[in-house]
Amino acid sequence: MKKIGVLISKEWAEVFRNKLVIFSVVFMPLVFALIPLGLLYTTVGADLSAVQSEFGPLLAALETACGPLEGLQCTQLILLQQFLVLFLLMPAIIPITIASYSIVGEKTTRTLEPLLATPITTAELLTGKALAAALPALFASLASFTIFAIGTSVIAGGPVATRLLSPLWLLGIFVVGPLVSVTGVSLAIMISSRVNDPRAAEQLAALLILPVMALFLGQMFGAVALNQSLMLSIAGALVFIDLALLYFAVRLFQRETILTRWR
């Protein structure tokens, strides 16, 4: 664990010099929290029929999600629920930005060979790099959700904010989000170990964002209703995907091959 901790500290000292990484970790979570809060604020004091008329396509499939809430509060909750996917995007985007530089960046800074020559196992090396990429994403996502929940309580009141602690939201924030983060980190490290350009690694790994964006757009157009059953299905699928990706990441990471190709 000491070796992994030292590697994580080293990774953070290097990657947080990059302005793009700082933007991803600090400003992106803030923006993702403020977007739904801004939409929520537009509904305050508005006529319920006018709000339902404007956002009708978003509301049709989710009227059963309100529980005891009625009227405008129900509409506000349904609108906010559309943005749960944003909190699944952050654990995917942030670690991809960091992990894409994990191996390629070692080459560009000429620290790859000394790193691979150290008495650290491949499993420890990949674990350290994965945690260095995933932990900032998870902390940033949790901070963003906290801001979002507090803002919801201030704007819409406690009853709406309390519903953000429903099983659906908790599954998304604390289960699916971390699983998506592991998927992004695994893909980024695999690609990073095979290409020579950090930007190419980042662009290829960013393909993971497409399914999440498809889910978001499906919600916005009323084609998909994100509920607890669907969230559990996504979580189950991600467990198998992550196990497979972690296995292939270790298999593909060959120290001798990487050093030979990059000499």
Sequence and secondary structure as in RCSB ss.txt:
>XXXX:A:sequence
MKKIGVLISKEWAEVFRNKLVIFSVVFMPLVFALIPLGLLYTTVGADLSAVQSEFGPLLAALETACGPLEGLQCT
QLILLQQFLVLFLLMPAIIPITIASYSIVGEKTTRTLEPLLATPITTAELLTGKALAAALPALFASLASFTIFAI
GTSVIAGGPVATRLLSPLWLLGIFVVGPLVSVTGVSLAIMISSRVNDPRAAEQLAALLILPVMALFLGQMFGAVA
LNQSLMLSIAGALVFIDLALLYFAVRLFQRETILTRWR
>XXXX:A:secstr
 HHHHHHHHHHHHHHTTSHHHHIIIIIHHHHHHHHHHHHHHHHTT  HHHHHHHSHHHHGGGGGGGTT  HHHHH
HHHHHHGGGGHHHHHHHHHHHHHHTTTTHHHHHTT HHHHHHSS  HHHHHHHHHHHHHHHHHHHHHHHHHHHHH
HHHHHH HHHHHGGGSHHHHHIIIIIHHHHHHHHHHHHHHHHTT S HHHHHHHHGGGHHHHHHHHHHHHTTS  
  HHHHHHHHHHHHHHHHHHHHHHHHH  HHHHHHHT 
